[in-house]
Amino acid sequence: MRSVVIGSGPAGLIAARDLLARGDAVTVLEATDTVGGRVTSLELDGLTLDAGAESFATRSGAVATLCADLGLSVGPPAATPAWVVGPGRAYQLPATGWLGIPTRPLDKDVRKIIGSSAAVHASLEPHRPLGEIPDDITVGALVRARLGDEIAESLVAPVLQGVYSRHIDALQLADISPTLPAELREAGSLLKLAEVKRALSPAGSAVLGVEGGMWRLTSALAEAIRDGGGSIVTQAAADKLSYEDGAWRVDAGGGRVVGDRVVLATPLPDASLLVPGLPAFEPRKVAVVTLVLNAPELDGAPRGTGVLAVDGVTGAKALTHSTAKWPWLARMAKGRHVVRMSYALENLPADLDAGALADASRLLGVELSAANLRGSAARIWTDAAPVAVEDVNPQPGLYLVGSAAGLTGLANIAAAPAPWD
C-alpha cells in the first residue's frame, strides 16, 4: 500500500515509521526545509539547542519507550520547583502538587501563598460532596468550586497558562486528558485525584528530556524512516488533496504524489484548508526566545528552573532557566547560561535583545544587560492548544494524527492509537 504523510513533526514521523513497519511504501511531505515540526534545533553561540519542545510528559510512558527503541537516553530535570512572578510579589510554587493543585493545602509553603483561611477551606474539600461533574467542565469552574479562588488564581492558573496558553476558565478538564472527568468522578474528590496523579509522577519525574536535546528524537525518527526505505521530501507544501480513480492525489511543491492512504499530520488550521468540515479557526502564534548568557550571578539559579509570569508583569508569559533545569545542558554550556522565554506573538519585543533581557531580568530577579548576552534567537510557532476533532478518519483512506486530530503534547501524540488499526 502507498501511504503519503503530510507533515514531518513528531506525529507525522511516528505515523510514517509505523506504516513502514506494516510494509507500506511511505512518502513524507514537509512544507518547510526542516524536518521535525516543533521539535527541532537551533545553533547559538556554538551550542545546538532545542528550538521548540524541550521535554515530554511521562504520564503514558509512550515517549520514553519510543526513545528507547531509537537508542536515545532520557533523563529528569533538576527537582527544583518553579516560581511565579507578578506585580509586587514573587513566590515559589509548592513542592507537592499536580497541575498547580496543592496535594497538602495546609503545608507552610501553600499557606504562605494563599493564606490560612483559604488553605483550611481547601483541605476540607474531600469531605464535601462532589456533585455533578459534566464532561465539559472547565478547570477554572472546577477549581474555584472545590478549592477556592485563591488556589485557582495563584497556583493553578499560572501553571496551566504556561502549558496551554489558555486561561483556566477557557480550558476544559478533558482538554488536559479526555479521561480526567471520569477519573474525578471515580475519585470523588479533586484533592484525592491530585494525590493519585502526584503519586504516579513524583517530584522530578512528571517530565523527562532527551540527553542532548529533544530535537534528537525527530532527527532519529527521520533517520529511521530513511533507513527503512521511506522518503522525506522537504519544501513540498501540500496545496490540494483529492480522491480520484480509487486513489488519493496530493498536489505539493509543484508536483503530485499518489497514495492509497493519506495521513494529515499538520497543525489543524492547515489541515482544515485541505479537508472541508474540519474545525476552522484563526490560530494564535507563539514565540520562543532563547538567550545564551555569560552571567555568573545566575550560577545559584535564584529562581530555580523556571518562572511563570502573571498579570502582565512582563511581555513573556514564562521563562525556563534551561541550564539550571537540565544537567546535561549545564555540562555542555561550560559556565554559560541558557534561558528560554515564551511570548504571545503580539507581545514579542520589537527590539528583541533589549526587550528579552529586560523581561529576563524582571523574572529572574537579576539585572542583565547587553554585556551579558552571547547570542539570541526567536522561533515562531502555531499555538498547540487542544481542539476537539470528532472524527480522525473523516473519509476512507484519510486519517488525522497529532495536531490535526486535536492532540497536543508529545505524550498524547505518541500514546494515541493508530487510526488505521
ZATOR-169537 format. One record per residue (C-alpha): residue number from 1; x, y, z. Coordinates in steps of 0.02 Angstrom, whole numbers, padded with zeros to 5 digits, always signed. Example, Ala and Ser with C-alpha at 12.3 -4.5 7.8 and 13.67 -1.06 7.14 Angstrom:
BEGIN
+-----+--------+--------+--------+
| num |      x |      y |      z |
+-----+--------+--------+--------+
|   1 | +00615 | -00225 | +00390 |
|   2 | +00684 | -00053 | +00357 |
+-----+--------+--------+--------+
END
This chain:
BEGIN
+-----+--------+--------+--------+
| num |      x |      y |      z |
+-----+--------+--------+--------+
|   1 | +00000 | +00000 | +00000 |
|   2 | +00059 | +00177 | -00039 |
|   3 | +00047 | +00299 | +00105 |
|   4 | +00075 | +00487 | +00098 |
|   5 | +00106 | +00579 | +00261 |
|   6 | +00082 | +00767 | +00257 |
|   7 | +00188 | +00849 | +00392 |
|   8 | +00353 | +00795 | +00470 |
|   9 | +00326 | +00844 | +00651 |
|  10 | +00331 | +00707 | +00783 |
|  11 | +00156 | +00646 | +00740 |
|  12 | +00194 | +00630 | +00555 |
|  13 | +00361 | +00544 | +00585 |
|  14 | +00286 | +00422 | +00711 |
|  15 | +00147 | +00382 | +00586 |
|  16 | +00271 | +00358 | +00445 |
|  17 | +00378 | +00241 | +00550 |
|  18 | +00225 | +00137 | +00596 |
|  19 | +00166 | +00124 | +00416 |
|  20 | +00339 | +00073 | +00356 |
|  21 | +00339 | -00066 | +00486 |
|  22 | +00174 | -00127 | +00412 |
|  23 | +00254 | -00140 | +00240 |
|  24 | +00186 | +00020 | +00160 |
|  25 | +00284 | +00124 | +00035 |
|  26 | +00290 | +00290 | +00128 |
|  27 | +00320 | +00468 | +00069 |
|  28 | +00325 | +00610 | +00195 |
|  29 | +00292 | +00786 | +00130 |
|  30 | +00358 | +00935 | +00230 |
|  31 | +00314 | +01115 | +00187 |
|  32 | +00473 | +01191 | +00260 |
|  33 | +00656 | +01149 | +00234 |
|  34 | +00671 | +01071 | +00408 |
|  35 | +00607 | +00906 | +00474 |
|  36 | +00536 | +00896 | +00650 |
|  37 | +00398 | +01025 | +00669 |
|  38 | +00405 | +01098 | +00844 |
|  39 | +00541 | +00975 | +00894 |
|  40 | +00689 | +01048 | +00800 |
|  41 | +00856 | +01127 | +00843 |
|  42 | +00945 | +01293 | +00827 |
|  43 | +01129 | +01340 | +00833 |
|  44 | +01176 | +01478 | +00954 |
|  45 | +01349 | +01527 | +01019 |
|  46 | +01417 | +01358 | +00967 |
|  47 | +01279 | +01262 | +01055 |
|  48 | +01146 | +01152 | +00974 |
|  49 | +00987 | +01191 | +01071 |
|  50 | +00803 | +01147 | +01062 |
|  51 | +00707 | +01273 | +00959 |
|  52 | +00538 | +01208 | +01018 |
|  53 | +00488 | +01074 | +01142 |
|  54 | +00624 | +01032 | +01270 |
|  55 | +00537 | +00896 | +01372 |
|  56 | +00394 | +00772 | +01370 |
|  57 | +00264 | +00717 | +01498 |
|  58 | +00292 | +00545 | +01570 |
|  59 | +00110 | +00502 | +01606 |
|  60 | +00090 | +00374 | +01468 |
|  61 | +00266 | +00306 | +01454 |
|  62 | +00246 | +00306 | +01266 |
|  63 | +00380 | +00435 | +01227 |
|  64 | +00509 | +00354 | +01341 |
|  65 | +00476 | +00188 | +01256 |
|  66 | +00494 | +00269 | +01085 |
|  67 | +00660 | +00349 | +01138 |
|  68 | +00724 | +00181 | +01200 |
|  69 | +00676 | +00100 | +01034 |
|  70 | +00777 | +00234 | +00943 |
|  71 | +00928 | +00216 | +01057 |
|  72 | +00906 | +00384 | +01143 |
|  73 | +00945 | +00414 | +01327 |
|  74 | +00820 | +00511 | +01431 |
|  75 | +00838 | +00594 | +01600 |
|  76 | +00743 | +00700 | +01725 |
|  77 | +00760 | +00886 | +01753 |
|  78 | +00830 | +00956 | +01914 |
|  79 | +00700 | +00934 | +02051 |
|  80 | +00680 | +01119 | +02090 |
|  81 | +00506 | +01198 | +02097 |
|  82 | +00462 | +01339 | +01979 |
|  83 | +00422 | +01516 | +02033 |
|  84 | +00279 | +01634 | +01997 |
|  85 | +00315 | +01819 | +01973 |
|  86 | +00179 | +01951 | +01971 |
|  87 | +00164 | +02136 | +02011 |
|  88 | +00226 | +02161 | +02187 |
|  89 | +00268 | +01981 | +02231 |
|  90 | +00367 | +01827 | +02183 |
|  91 | +00342 | +01655 | +02259 |
|  92 | +00399 | +01477 | +02237 |
|  93 | +00266 | +01352 | +02189 |
|  94 | +00234 | +01215 | +02319 |
|  95 | +00346 | +01064 | +02306 |
|  96 | +00198 | +00945 | +02306 |
|  97 | +00061 | +00974 | +02180 |
|  98 | -00023 | +00919 | +02019 |
|  99 | -00070 | +01046 | +01885 |
| 100 | -00040 | +01177 | +02019 |
| 101 | -00163 | +01095 | +02139 |
| 102 | -00075 | +01075 | +02308 |
| 103 | -00097 | +00899 | +02374 |
| 104 | -00063 | +00963 | +02550 |
| 105 | -00152 | +01131 | +02563 |
| 106 | -00106 | +01156 | +02747 |
| 107 | +00082 | +01149 | +02715 |
| 108 | +00175 | +01307 | +02761 |
| 109 | +00231 | +01346 | +02584 |
| 110 | +00049 | +01340 | +02525 |
| 111 | -00019 | +01444 | +02669 |
| 112 | +00114 | +01575 | +02636 |
| 113 | +00044 | +01599 | +02461 |
| 114 | -00144 | +01586 | +02483 |
| 115 | -00171 | +01622 | +02668 |
| 116 | -00226 | +01511 | +02811 |
| 117 | -00413 | +01529 | +02785 |
| 118 | -00404 | +01479 | +02603 |
| 119 | -00291 | +01333 | +02648 |
| 120 | -00412 | +01267 | +02779 |
| 121 | -00558 | +01284 | +02657 |
| 122 | -00462 | +01185 | +02525 |
| 123 | -00408 | +01050 | +02648 |
| 124 | -00590 | +01009 | +02685 |
| 125 | -00631 | +00978 | +02502 |
| 126 | -00631 | +00786 | +02516 |
| 127 | -00770 | +00799 | +02646 |
| 128 | -00888 | +00896 | +02532 |
| 129 | -01000 | +00803 | +02408 |
| 130 | -00927 | +00808 | +02234 |
| 131 | -01092 | +00837 | +02146 |
| 132 | -01114 | +00826 | +01959 |
| 133 | -00957 | +00837 | +01852 |
| 134 | -01002 | +00864 | +01669 |
| 135 | -00878 | +00808 | +01538 |
| 136 | -00857 | +00987 | +01476 |
| 137 | -00821 | +01067 | +01644 |
| 138 | -00682 | +01197 | +01638 |
| 139 | -00533 | +01188 | +01753 |
| 140 | -00573 | +01361 | +01818 |
| 141 | -00752 | +01319 | +01867 |
| 142 | -00698 | +01156 | +01947 |
| 143 | -00553 | +01225 | +02050 |
| 144 | -00648 | +01379 | +02107 |
| 145 | -00796 | +01274 | +02164 |
| 146 | -00693 | +01141 | +02251 |
| 147 | -00539 | +01232 | +02316 |
| 148 | -00574 | +01419 | +02305 |
| 149 | -00522 | +01570 | +02205 |
| 150 | -00353 | +01589 | +02289 |
| 151 | -00289 | +01420 | +02233 |
| 152 | -00367 | +01443 | +02062 |
| 153 | -00284 | +01610 | +02029 |
| 154 | -00119 | +01597 | +02124 |
| 155 | -00072 | +01415 | +02090 |
| 156 | -00173 | +01329 | +01953 |
| 157 | -00193 | +01472 | +01829 |
| 158 | -00006 | +01513 | +01815 |
| 159 | +00041 | +01331 | +01789 |
| 160 | -00089 | +01290 | +01657 |
| 161 | -00074 | +01458 | +01568 |
| 162 | +00111 | +01420 | +01547 |
| 163 | +00073 | +01248 | +01473 |
| 164 | -00083 | +01278 | +01367 |
| 165 | -00078 | +01465 | +01329 |
| 166 | -00260 | +01474 | +01388 |
| 167 | -00338 | +01537 | +01547 |
| 168 | -00413 | +01404 | +01659 |
| 169 | -00588 | +01474 | +01627 |
| 170 | -00566 | +01432 | +01442 |
| 171 | -00481 | +01263 | +01469 |
| 172 | -00588 | +01108 | +01492 |
| 173 | -00529 | +00971 | +01609 |
| 174 | -00547 | +00848 | +01465 |
| 175 | -00428 | +00955 | +01360 |
| 176 | -00289 | +00902 | +01478 |
| 177 | -00337 | +00720 | +01463 |
| 178 | -00503 | +00652 | +01396 |
| 179 | -00517 | +00531 | +01543 |
| 180 | -00498 | +00659 | +01683 |
| 181 | -00684 | +00696 | +01710 |
| 182 | -00719 | +00510 | +01732 |
| 183 | -00566 | +00489 | +01844 |
| 184 | -00626 | +00633 | +01952 |
| 185 | -00799 | +00558 | +01970 |
| 186 | -00720 | +00393 | +02021 |
| 187 | -00604 | +00476 | +02148 |
| 188 | -00747 | +00577 | +02222 |
| 189 | -00633 | +00723 | +02265 |
| 190 | -00518 | +00841 | +02171 |
| 191 | -00384 | +00830 | +02307 |
| 192 | -00393 | +00640 | +02306 |
| 193 | -00372 | +00639 | +02117 |
| 194 | -00223 | +00757 | +02132 |
| 195 | -00145 | +00643 | +02263 |
| 196 | -00163 | +00492 | +02149 |
| 197 | -00091 | +00584 | +02000 |
| 198 | +00051 | +00655 | +02102 |
| 199 | +00095 | +00482 | +02168 |
| 200 | +00107 | +00420 | +01989 |
| 201 | +00230 | +00559 | +01945 |
| 202 | +00332 | +00609 | +02098 |
| 203 | +00443 | +00762 | +02103 |
| 204 | +00565 | +00768 | +01958 |
| 205 | +00479 | +00633 | +01854 |
| 206 | +00325 | +00720 | +01784 |
| 207 | +00431 | +00765 | +01633 |
| 208 | +00588 | +00696 | +01555 |
| 209 | +00705 | +00759 | +01421 |
| 210 | +00817 | +00678 | +01292 |
| 211 | +01002 | +00688 | +01333 |
| 212 | +01073 | +00812 | +01208 |
| 213 | +00904 | +00890 | +01167 |
| 214 | +00729 | +00841 | +01115 |
| 215 | +00774 | +00879 | +00935 |
| 216 | +00869 | +00715 | +00934 |
| 217 | +00702 | +00623 | +00940 |
| 218 | +00637 | +00688 | +00774 |
| 219 | +00810 | +00675 | +00698 |
| 220 | +00818 | +00491 | +00747 |
| 221 | +00641 | +00461 | +00683 |
| 222 | +00684 | +00539 | +00515 |
| 223 | +00843 | +00434 | +00504 |
| 224 | +00744 | +00276 | +00544 |
| 225 | +00617 | +00316 | +00408 |
| 226 | +00751 | +00344 | +00277 |
| 227 | +00845 | +00188 | +00331 |
| 228 | +00682 | +00091 | +00317 |
| 229 | +00658 | +00142 | +00136 |
| 230 | +00539 | +00289 | +00164 |
| 231 | +00555 | +00456 | +00076 |
| 232 | +00551 | +00627 | +00158 |
| 233 | +00528 | +00774 | +00040 |
| 234 | +00553 | +00950 | +00110 |
| 235 | +00492 | +01115 | +00038 |
| 236 | +00339 | +01023 | -00025 |
| 237 | +00188 | +01112 | +00045 |
| 238 | +00025 | +01019 | +00009 |
| 239 | -00089 | +01132 | -00093 |
| 240 | -00231 | +01015 | -00141 |
| 241 | -00299 | +00847 | -00087 |
| 242 | -00418 | +00748 | -00198 |
| 243 | -00483 | +00571 | -00221 |
| 244 | -00490 | +00510 | -00400 |
| 245 | -00499 | +00339 | -00481 |
| 246 | -00482 | +00246 | -00317 |
| 247 | -00328 | +00339 | -00255 |
| 248 | -00282 | +00498 | -00162 |
| 249 | -00188 | +00634 | -00254 |
| 250 | -00085 | +00762 | -00160 |
| 251 | -00026 | +00916 | -00255 |
| 252 | +00129 | +00979 | -00165 |
| 253 | +00284 | +01079 | -00206 |
| 254 | +00238 | +01092 | -00390 |
| 255 | +00216 | +00905 | -00410 |
| 256 | +00092 | +00768 | -00371 |
| 257 | +00104 | +00615 | -00258 |
| 258 | -00022 | +00473 | -00270 |
| 259 | -00066 | +00363 | -00123 |
| 260 | -00191 | +00234 | -00065 |
| 261 | -00188 | +00315 | +00107 |
| 262 | -00156 | +00495 | +00163 |
| 263 | -00110 | +00544 | +00340 |
| 264 | -00130 | +00726 | +00388 |
| 265 | -00005 | +00774 | +00522 |
| 266 | -00009 | +00964 | +00506 |
| 267 | -00073 | +01096 | +00626 |
| 268 | -00262 | +01089 | +00623 |
| 269 | -00284 | +01259 | +00537 |
| 270 | -00177 | +01195 | +00392 |
| 271 | -00270 | +01029 | +00387 |
| 272 | -00437 | +01121 | +00379 |
| 273 | -00381 | +01205 | +00217 |
| 274 | -00361 | +01033 | +00137 |
| 275 | -00511 | +00944 | +00212 |
| 276 | -00680 | +01035 | +00218 |
| 277 | -00777 | +01008 | +00378 |
| 278 | -00632 | +01008 | +00499 |
| 279 | -00637 | +01139 | +00638 |
| 280 | -00575 | +01303 | +00564 |
| 281 | -00506 | +01440 | +00673 |
| 282 | -00378 | +01579 | +00671 |
| 283 | -00226 | +01507 | +00758 |
| 284 | -00128 | +01607 | +00884 |
| 285 | +00057 | +01621 | +00857 |
| 286 | +00182 | +01600 | +00998 |
| 287 | +00367 | +01639 | +01000 |
| 288 | +00508 | +01554 | +01095 |
| 289 | +00656 | +01668 | +01127 |
| 290 | +00821 | +01588 | +01176 |
| 291 | +00963 | +01684 | +01258 |
| 292 | +01140 | +01623 | +01292 |
| 293 | +01214 | +01724 | +01434 |
| 294 | +01378 | +01749 | +01522 |
| 295 | +01307 | +01789 | +01693 |
| 296 | +01393 | +01716 | +01847 |
| 297 | +01255 | +01792 | +01954 |
| 298 | +01140 | +01656 | +01885 |
| 299 | +01254 | +01514 | +01943 |
| 300 | +01149 | +01489 | +02100 |
| 301 | +00985 | +01478 | +01999 |
| 302 | +00900 | +01616 | +02100 |
| 303 | +00728 | +01572 | +02030 |
| 304 | +00752 | +01385 | +02013 |
| 305 | +00723 | +01303 | +01846 |
| 306 | +00587 | +01419 | +01783 |
| 307 | +00468 | +01563 | +01811 |
| 308 | +00285 | +01588 | +01767 |
| 309 | +00235 | +01769 | +01738 |
| 310 | +00061 | +01829 | +01788 |
| 311 | -00044 | +01987 | +01773 |
| 312 | +00061 | +02062 | +01634 |
| 313 | +00217 | +02081 | +01738 |
| 314 | +00319 | +02054 | +01578 |
| 315 | +00283 | +02028 | +01394 |
| 316 | +00345 | +01850 | +01417 |
| 317 | +00222 | +01727 | +01492 |
| 318 | +00354 | +01607 | +01557 |
| 319 | +00541 | +01581 | +01572 |
| 320 | +00644 | +01423 | +01582 |
| 321 | +00821 | +01428 | +01652 |
| 322 | +00873 | +01283 | +01542 |
| 323 | +01049 | +01260 | +01609 |
| 324 | +00978 | +01251 | +01785 |
| 325 | +00844 | +01129 | +01729 |
| 326 | +00947 | +01005 | +01626 |
| 327 | +01113 | +00940 | +01697 |
| 328 | +01173 | +00882 | +01526 |
| 329 | +01150 | +01058 | +01455 |
| 330 | +01243 | +01138 | +01601 |
| 331 | +01390 | +01024 | +01564 |
| 332 | +01384 | +01065 | +01379 |
| 333 | +01369 | +01253 | +01407 |
| 334 | +01529 | +01259 | +01511 |
| 335 | +01482 | +01403 | +01625 |
| 336 | +01363 | +01492 | +01507 |
| 337 | +01178 | +01505 | +01547 |
| 338 | +01037 | +01464 | +01427 |
| 339 | +00869 | +01548 | +01459 |
| 340 | +00710 | +01522 | +01357 |
| 341 | +00557 | +01634 | +01362 |
| 342 | +00386 | +01608 | +01282 |
| 343 | +00282 | +01751 | +01212 |
| 344 | +00118 | +01776 | +01126 |
| 345 | +00173 | +01840 | +00957 |
| 346 | +00091 | +02009 | +00986 |
| 347 | +00196 | +02031 | +01143 |
| 348 | +00363 | +01991 | +01062 |
| 349 | +00479 | +02142 | +01091 |
| 350 | +00515 | +02248 | +00938 |
| 351 | +00694 | +02262 | +00999 |
| 352 | +00718 | +02078 | +01034 |
| 353 | +00880 | +02083 | +01132 |
| 354 | +00840 | +02233 | +01240 |
| 355 | +00662 | +02179 | +01274 |
| 356 | +00706 | +01998 | +01311 |
| 357 | +00847 | +02048 | +01428 |
| 358 | +00730 | +02165 | +01522 |
| 359 | +00599 | +02028 | +01540 |
| 360 | +00729 | +01901 | +01595 |
| 361 | +00796 | +02024 | +01723 |
| 362 | +00623 | +02050 | +01796 |
| 363 | +00581 | +01866 | +01803 |
| 364 | +00749 | +01805 | +01869 |
| 365 | +00771 | +01947 | +01993 |
| 366 | +00945 | +01982 | +01923 |
| 367 | +00996 | +02134 | +01821 |
| 368 | +01053 | +02081 | +01648 |
| 369 | +01121 | +02192 | +01510 |
| 370 | +01190 | +02180 | +01333 |
| 371 | +01361 | +02144 | +01409 |
| 372 | +01292 | +01977 | +01472 |
| 373 | +01221 | +01923 | +01304 |
| 374 | +01318 | +01800 | +01196 |
| 375 | +01179 | +01756 | +01075 |
| 376 | +00991 | +01764 | +01046 |
| 377 | +00863 | +01684 | +00932 |
| 378 | +00674 | +01685 | +00911 |
| 379 | +00566 | +01547 | +00836 |
| 380 | +00382 | +01570 | +00798 |
| 381 | +00259 | +01425 | +00813 |
| 382 | +00074 | +01395 | +00791 |
| 383 | -00011 | +01383 | +00961 |
| 384 | -00034 | +01200 | +01006 |
| 385 | -00189 | +01220 | +01114 |
| 386 | -00301 | +01066 | +01101 |
| 387 | -00457 | +01073 | +00991 |
| 388 | -00591 | +00938 | +00987 |
| 389 | -00597 | +00838 | +00824 |
| 390 | -00744 | +00719 | +00810 |
| 391 | -00681 | +00600 | +00675 |
| 392 | -00498 | +00559 | +00643 |
| 393 | -00548 | +00456 | +00490 |
| 394 | -00664 | +00579 | +00402 |
| 395 | -00653 | +00493 | +00233 |
| 396 | -00599 | +00319 | +00176 |
| 397 | -00410 | +00311 | +00171 |
| 398 | -00390 | +00483 | +00251 |
| 399 | -00326 | +00495 | +00429 |
| 400 | -00287 | +00633 | +00553 |
| 401 | -00148 | +00622 | +00682 |
| 402 | -00064 | +00740 | +00803 |
| 403 | -00122 | +00920 | +00798 |
| 404 | -00237 | +00883 | +00652 |
| 405 | -00327 | +00759 | +00766 |
| 406 | -00341 | +00890 | +00904 |
| 407 | -00197 | +00819 | +01007 |
| 408 | -00062 | +00921 | +01092 |
| 409 | +00095 | +00866 | +01181 |
| 410 | +00213 | +00725 | +01140 |
| 411 | +00140 | +00611 | +01273 |
| 412 | -00034 | +00618 | +01195 |
| 413 | +00032 | +00605 | +01017 |
| 414 | +00143 | +00455 | +01049 |
| 415 | +00012 | +00364 | +01153 |
| 416 | -00130 | +00388 | +01028 |
| 417 | -00183 | +00227 | +00939 |
| 418 | -00152 | +00223 | +00753 |
| 419 | -00319 | +00270 | +00672 |
| 420 | -00291 | +00145 | +00531 |
| 421 | -00291 | -00003 | +00652 |
+-----+--------+--------+--------+
END
